[in-house]
Amino acid sequence: MSKKIITVFGATGAQGGGLVRAILNDANSEFSVRAVTRDTTSDKAKALAASGAELVEADVDDKESVLKALEGAYGAYFVTFFWDHFSPDKEFQQAKNFAEAAAAAGIQHAIWSTLEDTRKYISLDDDSMPTLQGQYKVPHFDKKGEADGLFTEAGVPTTFLRTAFYWDNFIYFGSGPQKGPDGRQYLTFPLDDKPMSGIAAEDIGKCAYGVFKKGSVLIGKTVGIAGEHISGQQMADKLSKALGIEIIYNNVTPDTFRAFGFPGADDLGNMFQFYRDFSDEFISIRPISGSRELNPELLDFDGWLAKYAEKIPIQA
Ligand SMILES: NC(=O)c1ccc[n+]([C@@H]2O[C@H](COP(=O)([O-])OP(=O)(O)OC[C@H]3O[C@@H](n4cnc5c(N)ncnc54)[C@H](OP(=O)(O)O)[C@@H]3O)[C@@H](O)[C@H]2O)c1
C-alpha cells in the first residue's frame, strides 16, 4: 500500500526538520515526506532528499506554490518564520495562505504550529506590559494564536500545536550565557523564580509525528508540548554542571530586558514577562506526560544538555 504523504513546511529548519527526520527514521511509517524548501539545490535540501524525502519548491508568500506543494498529500505541517521578517501581518497572511490552500487541496490532517494569543490573558490597556505596534502584547505569539481561527473557518481538519521555548536558542539565537564586565558568565532572563516551558527543537517535530500517528483523535484539539518546565536558576545550575564553568542566573526586570535594544528585544521581553506572569496557565496546557506520550524520546533539559551542551558558544 502506498504511504500517505505529509507535506512539511520549514523542512530544512528546526521544527519541520525534526518532523522530516522523525518520519524518515521510522522504517515502518505509514507516512512519506514531501519536504518544502525555496531551493531544492541547497545542501540542506539535498541532504533531505538523500535520506528519502521528496522535495518540492514553494514559498509561503505564494499561495499557488503552497497549493501545489499540498496536492495529493494526506497531511501537512504548517509553520511560519516570524524572525525572518518580524511582521505579524505577514505571518498572518502566510497562515491564511496555508489555511486556504489546505482547504482547496482537501488536506485530511493539518498541524498548525501556534502559540497563545496573549491578548486573551492581558488586555491591551493593561500597562503592566507595554503594548507593541498599537495592537499586540507579544507580536510573534499573538498573531499565530489569532491565526488559529483561519484554519477552523476554512474547515481544515487541524491540530493546533502550541510549542515552547527551544533550548537550542542557547546555541543559535544568542540566548545563552554572556560574559559580563567582571569576566563571569551570566544567563539573563526576566523570569524571577518562575519555571519556563522549554523543549529541544528536534522534539517538536517528533511530537508532531506522534500527533499524525494518532490519526483523527487530535483533530480540532489544541495540544501543548514541552520537555521540562524549569526556572532560570535551575537552567543556570544545570548549565554550570554540563559546561564545567560557573553560569550565574542574572534575574532582570522585563523593562531591563526590553531595553537591551537588539531587534525583537521588546517582543521577547514581553514574551518572558508572559512566561513569568502566566506561568501556571502556560505550563498547564503543556503537560510533560502528554508530550512524552506523543514522543517517547522527549528530552528534559539535562537530556538536551547531554546531547548539545558542547555546541553552546561561550565567550572566552
Ligand atoms: N525559537 C524558539 O524558541 C521558538 C519557540 C516556539 C516557536 N517558534 C517559532 O518557530 C518559527 C520558526 O520555525 P523554525 O525555528 O523551525 O524555523 P527555522 O529553523 O528558522 O527554519 C525555517 C526554514 O523555513 C524555510 N523558509 C523560510 N522562509 C520561507 C518562505 N518564505 N517560504 C518557504 N519556506 C521558508 C527555510 O527553508 P529554505 O531556505 O530551505 O526555503 C528555513 O530552513 C517562528 O515563527 C517562531 O516564532 C520559535
The ligand as an ORCA input file, in Angstrom:
! r2SCAN-3c Opt
* xyz 0 1
  N      12.956     29.834     18.781
  C      12.017     29.467     19.650
  O      12.257     29.291     20.849
  C      10.610     29.270     19.163
  C       9.694     28.693     20.038
  C       8.388     28.495     19.601
  C       8.026     28.889     18.316
  N       8.960     29.463     17.495
  C       8.524     29.868     16.151
  O       9.118     28.998     15.221
  C       9.018     29.612     13.942
  C      10.240     29.273     13.127
  O      10.347     27.891     12.967
  P      11.757     27.175     12.884
  O      12.552     27.559     14.089
  O      11.528     25.740     12.602
  O      12.382     27.915     11.634
  P      13.876     27.832     11.047
  O      14.672     26.788     11.729
  O      14.367     29.223     11.004
  O      13.624     27.264      9.583
  C      12.983     27.953      8.668
  C      13.027     27.168      7.364
  O      11.877     27.553      6.665
  C      12.166     27.889      5.356
  N      11.579     29.182      4.972
  C      11.863     30.418      5.411
  N      11.125     31.325      4.766
  C      10.329     30.645      3.905
  C       9.352     31.014      2.956
  N       9.043     32.302      2.737
  N       8.734     30.037      2.263
  C       9.047     28.746      2.444
  N       9.968     28.329      3.323
  C      10.605     29.270      4.036
  C      13.680     27.905      5.205
  O      13.972     26.877      4.306
  P      14.573     27.104      2.837
  O      15.649     28.145      2.969
  O      15.081     25.740      2.509
  O      13.437     27.545      1.979
  C      14.220     27.542      6.588
  O      15.133     26.473      6.591
  C       8.893     31.127     14.202
  O       7.659     31.592     13.717
  C       8.982     31.248     15.724
  O       8.151     32.247     16.245
  C      10.236     29.639     17.880
*
